[in-house]
Structures are given as structure tokens and as C-alpha cells.
Amino acid sequence: MQLVTEDNITELAARRWASAHDPRTAELMSALVRHLHAFAREVRLSETEWMAAMKWLTETGQISDEKREEFILASDVLGLSMLVVQMNHAFDAKATPATVLGPFHIDGSPEKDFGGDMSDGLPGAPLYITGTVTGLDGSPVGGAILDVWQADEEGAYESQVPDIDEARLRAKYATRADGSYCLRTIAPKGYSIPMDGPVGELISGTDISHYRPAHVHFLINAAGYEPLITHLFQEGAEYLDSDVVFGTKQELVVTFETREPGPTPDGGHSAEPWLEARYDFVLQPA
């Protein structure tokens, strides 16, 4: 009979998990055991605290669904998501940097033509985002797919709005042969992450700002290139220096230029003032 003690439990558990049939699983799980046990020892974890953690994890799973990923949000606010992004996307200095995916990306966004309006009449200042997608050598990337999504004027994604089931403020755009793209939306606003769940409850007991600066999400895919998950942030927006998910990068901050009524980048015409942001994405070869 093997006698388990505080001194030998870590090695026993790590050795047991090292028997996983997949070598990488064995490496991950045995290391996880050692780090978890080291944390418990460092803080002298009480049984009450352990039970509170189990309850928090349970509630995090219960509030998550196909439209809300509370575990991703938890990873984001702990800085783990950005750490994993940085370790796994060491792009060339000329490539557009990657940031976090966030908890509100949804597959299957509708396809829009060049300059198509993904705001579909929602209130807000009209915003055109234009630019090109190229490789590191400057060659245009035609047929790249830009999956774009953002929050509304109130800082809410459609999954946070009751009785909204259709796609809202999200769409997919394809670049032209010369790598150019154009999309129409509304100017984003800075917003609070969801504070009605376990992550929000945890943050509310700290001095951490729970706000994100105004931004638009992009997921770009093109044959022969690494997928790019990134944001564009509005220059001068609040919370650029305190983004709760650590996603802000100077290279991704762009100016929203005010334009007078008149011709628009999609070849159309606006009867009201509008905003234009220009950004050229540079992809890393696969």
C-alpha cells in the first residue's frame, strides 16, 4: 500500500499523469500537476478557498454557450490569452501584429461586397475602413477573407442583446485582386467587458479597469499565409493604456479622419459627415 503524504503527493500525481499515451498530453498534465501543487503550497490554500474556486469554475462553465465564452474571457483578463498569442505568433517585424480573439467571435458571418455596410442601419457615425492586404514583400493578396466584428454604440455584441439571433455588426469581406478592401460600419465605442458573470464578479473586487478601448476585430485568412487575429483601435480612445485584456498595441492604433458629405471609398455618396480609417494589413507567410 502506497502511503500518501504532503511531501510525496505531487510526485505521485505527476508520475501517474505522465503515463498518458500521447507524449504531449503526458508533458502538459504532469507539468500542470506540479505547478498547481506549487501554487497551493505557496499560498497555503485553505479548503474554503479551494471550494470557492471549484464553484467559480462551475459557474464559468454554466454561463458559457455558443455565443459567450466566459473561460476565454477569464483567460483574457488574466493575461494568459495575450501570452499565448505572443508565444505562438512571433511574426516578422514588418507583419501586422496579432492580438486576442476575444469571447464574442462567431463562425458563419454573412458575406458582404466591397464597401458593404455591416451596420445595417444601426445608429452611429458612419465609418469606412479601407486599405490593402499584402505579404511581407508588398505583393498584394487577392481573395483574402476579412472576418470583421465589433460592438454596437452601447458596447454590446449581439449575443448580449436579448432576442437578437441574426448576425449583427459582423461580416466577411474579400480583397480584390490588387489586395484592396473596403468595409462600412459605425464608429466603435469603448465598452466594459461583461460584468454579470463570474469574471466580472472577480474583477469587481479589485481596482482593475473593466473597460476596453474602442476597436474593431479582424480575423484574416488567405491561402499561403498565417491566419491573423487582430484589432484596430481608434487613436485617442479612452482605455488604450489600461485595456482589461492587454490587447492594445501601438502598431494597431489608427486615426479616424472626419470627412464632409460627398463621395465615399466604395464609390458611393454620403449625405452626412463620415469617418475614414485606413490600414494596410501585412500577412506572415505560412
Buried (B, 14 or more C-beta within 10 A) or exposed (E): EEEEEEEEEBEEBBEEBBEBEEEEEBEEBBEEBBEEBEEBEEEEBEEEEEEEEEEBEEBBEEBBEEBBBBBBBBBBBBEBBBEEBEEEBEBEEEBBBBBBBBBBBBEEBEEBEBBBBBBBEEEBBBBBBBBBBBBBEEEBBBEBBBBBBBBBBEBBBBBBEEEBEEBBBBBBBBBBEEBBBBBBBBBBBBBBBBEEBBBBEBBEEEEEBBBBBBBBBBBBBBEEBBBBBBBBBBEEBBBBEBBBBBBBBEEBBBEBEEBEEEEBBBEEEBEEEBBBBBBBBBBBEE
